[in-house]
Amino acid sequence: MLRFISLRVLTYAILAFVATSFAYLLAAGLMHPEAVLYPPMATEPVPAATAQQYLDVRNVNPDTPLFQRYANWLGGLLRGDLGVTTGTNKSMVPVTEELANRIPISLRLVVIGTVIGTALGVLIGMVSAVRRGSWDDRLTTLGAFVILALPTPVIILIVQQINQGFMDLTGWGLPAINPINPLLEPGSWEAISYQIKALVMPTIVIAVTAAASYSRYMKVTTLDVLGSDYLRTARAKGLTRRRAMNRHGLRMALIPMGQYFAFAVGAAFSGSLFVELMFNWQGIGRFAISSISLADVNGTVGVVLYTAVLTLLSATLADILQGALDPRVR
């Protein structure tokens, strides 16, 4: 098992490095941060020497060969330095500092929402498969299709509208935007309580979309198990349908979910982009959009690296779960 996981981690690490390097070459070759730092419509022209110095310090000078800039970035990566931001902010904020401040914010949304959505989706999918054709199966299937058909911003607006309606009726509701209340003392119980309440609606959005996707996939795998020969054999030996499913079918139905989990985490990160924007969370999603819009090469590549590492970790966890459920893959 240890050798199996070690080989998988090494493979994922190589893939993450290749993906991040490819993203840097694309960003550095196609983005033009010099146009953002010194726009053509500037009222006063910037001296050429000053402009060259600013671009060289940020390692985004288009006059420097692309692969030399890549070598400089790679050397910084080996030292744990991802460079500085290259947008309109002339203070050169380290990208690692931005990521360190924003990653915990995004992880709270992605991890909590994905875990809750996975558990709900697996449960709903199994029940729907076992009770195939019943009214609750039709209801959950319809609900899943509706949720999957709706764009994430629409789901966010629906959740916010429900919260607003409940607030109008009862006078109590959850914070609609911004997890930080500037009127509360940082670190106090009131501030912590406010942040917990502000986490509820974004988590609901991510969990609902994840549950809809997982339930459909889990239903298909469970139906395959219910029609398998080994489950019919277990039933013929006297086991009830529930006991046969719990003892033999559940493990086999969960095996395909392992690899699906790794890709679903990436999808959850994509969905969190809209969540962070519409709920005003200062996480990686907002930083990613800002970096792309400002031609921030180092910031954009930092986001790609974060996504690659997040996928690497989720894929490793999926392999561990799959290896524990199915000894054949070890």
Phi, psi and omega in degrees: 000318181296319179294320179299312181292321180298316179296320179295316180298318178298317178298314180295322180296319178296316179296320178296320179295316180297316181296318180292319178297317178298320178295321179295315181298321178293312182296315181291331181276330187256330180280155181231076181295338179294331178288335178276319179294319182229079183296151181298333184272015179300141183290327179238128180294142179271134177304142184300320181296320179295317179297317179297321180295316179299317182288323179294318180298325180272357180061040180230021181289117181295343178283344177276134180306144185301315184287337173289319176297321178296320178296320177296317179294320181295321177297321176293322179299320179294336177267001183082019181246117181262013180087192181240162179295147184236025178274214181282351180281109183281357183280355176056067179285129178300136181296322178300325178292317178298315180295319181298326179282330188261333183300313179301327179294314181290322181297326177301320180287309187293312185291309182297314181295321181291318180297313179296315180296323178295313180299315179294317181296318178297316181296313181295319180296319179295314180297319179297322180290316181294323181255040183302131179092350180282171182293324180289329175294315179296322182293314180292325178295316178297315180299320180295317180295321179296315181296317180292333180281337182275136173295154181303317178301326179292319177298320178298316180296322178296314180297318179295323180291321177298317178297319180293320177296319178295324179293322179294326182280319188251342184084000179235138179198177181270153176301130184282318181220162173066106181285351181249125175262111184294344181278349181260147181289126180302134179089350179283163180297325179296319179292319178295317179298321179296319179295322178296316179296320180293340180281341190294307185294314176300323179294321178300317181299311181293319182294320181294315179294321178293318181297321179297318180290314181295323183296321180293317181291319181292325179296318180297313180294324179291321177297323176297320180291320181297332179265009184280159181291320184293331178285323176295324177296318178297321177294322181293335179277001174111356179284142175290167182298319180294314182292322178295321179291316181293323186276324186238324189278325185299315180300316182291327179289332182278341184302310180294340181291339183300306181291328178296327181298320182299318181282332180292331178295319175298320177295323178296322177296318178298318178293330181290343176302310179292323180298314181294322180293312187279341175255004176060048174264131183271065183254197182294325181299312178296321179295323179296314180295319178296319181296316181293318182292332181261011180056040179276097185298307184295322178293318179297316180292327176298321177294319178298318179297318177300314180297320180295317179293320179297318177294321177301313182295317181292323178293322177295316177298320178296321179293322177297315179295319181293321178294324178290325181279326185230099180299343183294333183278349183280000000 
